[in-house]
């Protein structure tokens, strides 16, 4: 059994027991989360496609951790103008564990 969910503007294919990394969600470590934006759900040969969402299906998840990605350096330079700028950015993510797909 698997589902396709939308979280933070990105679609993820999830199944019970999977661990995924999604854009930052507010919540405490260890707390539960219910995702209602389910676009597709499949159980063997039974596939249900939502228009745009599947009604009555939710995905239960648990927040494992809040993490930061690797640092990305942004460098700007204009030659012969004595202009140089260096900036860094670390994107924040939330690590989720999919507990169950509730029909």
matplotlib code that plots the C-alpha trace (Angstrom):
import matplotlib.pyplot as plt

x = [0.0, 1.3, 0.1, 1.2, 0.9, 1.6, 3.5, 5.1, 4.4, 6.2, 4.8, 6.1, 5.4, 5.0, 4.3, 4.1, 7.5, 9.2, 11.2, 11.0, 12.5, 10.0, 10.2, 10.1, 6.9, 6.2, 5.9, 7.7, 10.0, 8.0, 4.6, 2.1, 1.0, -2.0, -1.5, -4.8, -3.5, -3.5, -3.5, -3.4, -3.7, -3.0, -3.6, -2.6, -4.6, -7.1, -5.9, -7.8, -6.9, -8.2, -9.7, -7.6, -7.6, -8.8, -11.7, -11.6, -8.0, -5.3, -1.7, -0.4, 3.2, 5.5, 8.1, 11.5, 13.8, 14.3, 17.5, 19.4, 20.7, 24.3, 25.4, 25.0, 27.4, 26.1, 28.9, 28.4, 31.2, 31.5, 34.9, 36.9, 34.3, 35.7, 32.4, 32.4, 29.7, 29.7, 26.6, 25.6, 22.3, 21.1, 17.6, 15.6, 13.8, 11.7, 12.3, 9.1, 8.3, 5.1, 3.1, -0.1, -2.3, -5.8, -8.7]
y = [0.0, 3.4, 7.0, 10.2, 13.2, 16.9, 18.7, 22.1, 22.3, 19.0, 15.6, 12.5, 8.8, 7.3, 3.9, 3.0, 2.8, 5.2, 8.2, 11.4, 14.9, 17.7, 21.5, 22.8, 22.1, 23.6, 21.0, 19.3, 16.3, 13.1, 14.6, 13.3, 14.9, 14.2, 15.0, 15.4, 16.4, 12.9, 12.9, 9.1, 6.0, 2.4, -1.0, -3.7, -3.4, -0.9, 2.6, 5.7, 9.0, 12.2, 15.1, 16.9, 15.1, 11.7, 12.2, 10.4, 9.3, 10.7, 9.9, 9.7, 10.7, 11.3, 14.2, 12.7, 15.8, 19.3, 19.4, 21.9, 21.0, 21.6, 25.2, 26.7, 29.6, 32.5, 34.6, 37.8, 39.6, 42.4, 42.5, 45.7, 47.4, 46.2, 44.5, 41.2, 39.7, 36.2, 34.9, 31.5, 29.8, 26.6, 25.3, 23.9, 20.6, 18.3, 14.6, 12.6, 8.9, 7.6, 5.7, 4.7, 5.4, 5.8, 5.1]
z = [0.0, -0.9, -1.4, -3.0, -0.8, -1.2, 1.6, 1.2, -2.5, -3.2, -3.9, -2.2, -2.7, 0.8, 2.4, 6.1, 7.7, 5.3, 6.4, 4.3, 4.4, 3.8, 4.0, 7.6, 9.6, 12.9, 15.7, 18.5, 18.0, 18.6, 18.0, 15.6, 12.3, 10.0, 6.3, 4.5, 1.0, -0.4, -4.3, -4.9, -2.9, -4.1, -2.4, -4.7, -7.9, -6.3, -7.3, -6.3, -8.0, -6.4, -8.3, -6.9, -3.5, -2.4, 0.0, 3.4, 3.2, 5.5, 6.2, 9.8, 10.4, 13.3, 13.5, 14.0, 13.8, 12.4, 10.3, 8.2, 4.7, 3.6, 3.2, -0.2, -1.0, -3.1, -4.5, -6.5, -8.3, -10.9, -12.6, -12.5, -10.1, -6.8, -6.0, -4.2, -2.0, -0.3, 1.4, 2.7, 3.1, 4.9, 4.0, 7.0, 6.7, 8.9, 8.9, 9.1, 9.6, 8.0, 10.5, 8.6, 5.7, 7.0, 4.6]

ax = plt.figure().add_subplot(projection="3d")
ax.plot(x, y, z, "-o")
ax.set_aspect("equal")
plt.show()
